[in-house]
Amino acid sequence: MNKLNQFKDSKLPLSGDFKFMSNNLRCLYWHGYPLKSFPLNFHPEQLVELNMSYNRVEQLWKGFKMYQQLKFVKLSYSQHLIETPDFSGAPNLRRLILEGCTSLSKVHPSIGDLNKLVFLNLEGCENLKSFLRSICMESLEILTLSGC
């Protein structure tokens, strides 16, 4: 499945290293994703849309990752998510939705430098202890922090 460019919400009880996941994915919709992070061998550099609500992710990825095409990330109700990843390799990100991530305590400072970010939703992130020291988001139109 090396040419797979879209994966939609599998209700299958999958386990293992997910070698079937193509690094050519452009859209990943997987509600209830069962792992704590992306597999180490998974580098979807063409990813445009990531929609993984209600998952078991604690940290999506570690360190710097290049996601130049990424425009939309939705991790709503990821109740195990502790901190956001470094988004500095995703300069074209426009929408970031982290609503209901009740364990989220730290937002990576790179979010404050996302000049194309239009929408940031952190509603209900009740354990958020660290937000942004500087905000250089020139395009930000909607910032939701209620319930934090």
Salt bridges, closest charged atoms under 4 A:
ASP9 OD2 - LYS11 NZ 3.48
ASP17 OD2 - LYS19 NZ 3.48
GLU58 OE2 - LYS36 NZ 3.80
